[in-house]
Amino acid sequence: DRGRPHPAMLSSREVFAVNAHVLSLSTTMTSGTASNLRTNGHVTVILADQDGVYYIKGRAEPLPADPDRAMLALFSVHISDVLE
């Protein structure tokens, strides 16, 4: 909301590869991350391991709330670019 990206640290339980083109993200419903994703949908996921660093860019779309996980905001991220 201030015009600059702000990193959000997500655990491996909050990021899931649905397939080669779509990620699923979850975060706390009331977090700034959830609010920013709902507002503009721009997302860059950075993955780092011993083989390299990867930037996964895409657009996040909110998913319907899950009654069993009422405190979580769920998003589907459609991947547009992967940089290594």
N, C-alpha and C positions, 0 to 999 in steps of 0.2 A: 504493500500500500504506500510505501515511500519511494517507489520507483527503482529500487535495487533488489536483486535477488538476495534471499536469506536462506542459508542451508538448513535443512531439517535432517536430523540424524534418525534414520529408520533402521530397525533391526531386521534380521533375516525373516522374522515372522510377520513383518509388515509389508514385504515386497515378495510378489509371487509371479513367476513367468507363466502366463496362461499358454502362450505359444511363442513362436519366433517374432510375432508382430504386436503382441499385446501383453502388458504387465497389469497386475492388480496391486493397488496400494491401499493400505489402511492407516488411519491416524485417528487421534482423538477427535470426536465430533466438534468440540469447541476450540480446537487449536487454531493458531494463526495459519498453519500449513493448510488445514482443511478450508479455512476461509479464503485464502489466496488461490487455492486450486479451484474452488467454486467460482471465484470472481473472474480469473483470467485463463485458467486451464493450462498455462505453460508449465512444463516440467522438464528438468534435467536430472536424471538419476546417475550418480557417479559410483561405479564399482571399482574397487582396487583389490588386487591379489598379487601373488608373487610373479605372475606372468604379465601383468600390465595394469593399466588404468583405462576404463571404458566410460565414455559419456553416452548415455542413452537419452535422446531428446524426443519429446512427443507432446501430445495433447491429452489432458486428463478430463474425463467425463464422470460426473458423480453417478454412483449406482444407487438404486433404491435401498433404504435403510433395512437392515436385517434385525428383526425383533429380538433375536437371541444375542445380538451384539449391539445393543442400543447406544452404547457410549462410543461406537466407532463410526467414522465416516469412511465409506468405501469408494474407490475410484478405479475406473478402467483407463489405462494409458495406451493410446494408439501410437506406436513407435514410428517416428518419421526419419530419424538419423541415428546411426551408431558410429561413434568415433573412437579410435584406439590410440 
